[in-house]
Amino acid sequence: PRLPGKWNEVTIHYRHHQTQYHIHIIRFDGIAPGSCHVSMDGEDQPDMTIPMRDDGREHQAEVRIPRT
């Protein structure tokens, strides 16, 4: 994801069928340029994706992107 230069973070509320996703994107020190870190419901996602399931629950995702 790309954020406008002055934004340090943003939260997106996304509905996938009957499931609500709260996706928090934040600029973070210590992330290599061109990469990111993704977690969902507290679990790291090594493939850097947010799995979309229609399970009727709410999910919290965090995407950390490089500050520079």
RANOR-V863731 format. One record per residue. RES is the residue in one letter. D_LAST is the distance of its C-alpha to the last C-alpha in Angstrom with 2 decimals. Layout:
# RANOR-V863731
res=RES d_last=D_LAST
res=RES d_last=D_LAST
This chain:
# RANOR-V863731
res=P d_last=13.05
res=R d_last=11.13
res=L d_last=11.10
res=P d_last=11.87
res=G d_last=9.38
res=K d_last=11.35
res=W d_last=11.81
res=N d_last=10.61
res=E d_last=13.20
res=V d_last=16.18
res=T d_last=19.36
res=I d_last=21.42
res=H d_last=25.11
res=Y d_last=26.48
res=R d_last=30.09
res=H d_last=31.17
res=H d_last=34.97
res=Q d_last=36.10
res=T d_last=32.92
res=Q d_last=30.24
res=Y d_last=26.59
res=H d_last=24.19
res=I d_last=20.65
res=H d_last=17.95
res=I d_last=14.34
res=I d_last=11.86
res=R d_last=8.20
res=F d_last=8.82
res=D d_last=8.35
res=G d_last=10.10
res=I d_last=9.23
res=A d_last=9.18
res=P d_last=7.21
res=G d_last=9.79
res=S d_last=11.35
res=C d_last=12.04
res=H d_last=14.72
res=V d_last=17.63
res=S d_last=20.60
res=M d_last=23.63
res=D d_last=26.25
res=G d_last=24.84
res=E d_last=25.07
res=D d_last=22.30
res=Q d_last=22.33
res=P d_last=22.00
res=D d_last=22.16
res=M d_last=19.08
res=T d_last=21.36
res=I d_last=23.00
res=P d_last=26.74
res=M d_last=28.74
res=R d_last=32.14
res=D d_last=34.83
res=D d_last=36.11
res=G d_last=36.48
res=R d_last=34.26
res=E d_last=31.08
res=H d_last=27.96
res=Q d_last=24.72
res=A d_last=21.59
res=E d_last=18.11
res=V d_last=15.07
res=R d_last=11.99
res=I d_last=8.80
res=P d_last=5.50
res=R d_last=3.82
res=T d_last=0.00
